[in-house]
């Protein structure tokens, strides 16, 4: 949930700076992976960085709402990757 709170907020700020429309953009995803990687490493080490990558990919995809996809798939990845 921390990835959702911090990462999605940073993504919106960065995207509004680079793209004036509300749409997915690579700059926001890069910002999200940056902030989530730092947070993930602080709390979970290397596994947190892996989970940050999963969360960022889920945020960028267009099929499932990112507010559902990020917590769902980051939680599944946490349970499935025994690092």
Secondary structure as a PSIPRED ss2 file (coil, helix, strand):
# PSIPRED VFORMAT (PSIPRED V4.0)

   1 X C   1.000  0.000  0.000
   2 X H   0.000  1.000  0.000
   3 X H   0.000  1.000  0.000
   4 X H   0.000  1.000  0.000
   5 X H   0.000  1.000  0.000
   6 X H   0.000  1.000  0.000
   7 X H   0.000  1.000  0.000
   8 X H   0.000  1.000  0.000
   9 X H   0.000  1.000  0.000
  10 X H   0.000  1.000  0.000
  11 X H   0.000  1.000  0.000
  12 X H   0.000  1.000  0.000
  13 X H   0.000  1.000  0.000
  14 X H   0.000  1.000  0.000
  15 X H   0.000  1.000  0.000
  16 X H   0.000  1.000  0.000
  17 X H   0.000  1.000  0.000
  18 X H   0.000  1.000  0.000
  19 X C   1.000  0.000  0.000
  20 X C   1.000  0.000  0.000
  21 X C   1.000  0.000  0.000
  22 X C   1.000  0.000  0.000
  23 X C   1.000  0.000  0.000
  24 X C   1.000  0.000  0.000
  25 X C   1.000  0.000  0.000
  26 X H   0.000  1.000  0.000
  27 X H   0.000  1.000  0.000
  28 X H   0.000  1.000  0.000
  29 X H   0.000  1.000  0.000
  30 X H   0.000  1.000  0.000
  31 X H   0.000  1.000  0.000
  32 X H   0.000  1.000  0.000
  33 X H   0.000  1.000  0.000
  34 X H   0.000  1.000  0.000
  35 X H   0.000  1.000  0.000
  36 X H   0.000  1.000  0.000
  37 X H   0.000  1.000  0.000
  38 X H   0.000  1.000  0.000
  39 X H   0.000  1.000  0.000
  40 X H   0.000  1.000  0.000
  41 X H   0.000  1.000  0.000
  42 X H   0.000  1.000  0.000
  43 X H   0.000  1.000  0.000
  44 X H   0.000  1.000  0.000
  45 X C   1.000  0.000  0.000
  46 X H   0.000  1.000  0.000
  47 X H   0.000  1.000  0.000
  48 X H   0.000  1.000  0.000
  49 X H   0.000  1.000  0.000
  50 X H   0.000  1.000  0.000
  51 X H   0.000  1.000  0.000
  52 X H   0.000  1.000  0.000
  53 X H   0.000  1.000  0.000
  54 X H   0.000  1.000  0.000
  55 X H   0.000  1.000  0.000
  56 X H   0.000  1.000  0.000
  57 X H   0.000  1.000  0.000
  58 X H   0.000  1.000  0.000
  59 X H   0.000  1.000  0.000
  60 X H   0.000  1.000  0.000
  61 X C   1.000  0.000  0.000
  62 X C   1.000  0.000  0.000
  63 X C   1.000  0.000  0.000
  64 X C   1.000  0.000  0.000
  65 X C   1.000  0.000  0.000
  66 X H   0.000  1.000  0.000
  67 X H   0.000  1.000  0.000
  68 X H   0.000  1.000  0.000
  69 X H   0.000  1.000  0.000
  70 X H   0.000  1.000  0.000
  71 X H   0.000  1.000  0.000
  72 X H   0.000  1.000  0.000
  73 X H   0.000  1.000  0.000
  74 X H   0.000  1.000  0.000
  75 X H   0.000  1.000  0.000
  76 X H   0.000  1.000  0.000
  77 X H   0.000  1.000  0.000
  78 X H   0.000  1.000  0.000
  79 X H   0.000  1.000  0.000
  80 X H   0.000  1.000  0.000
  81 X C   1.000  0.000  0.000
  82 X C   1.000  0.000  0.000
  83 X C   1.000  0.000  0.000
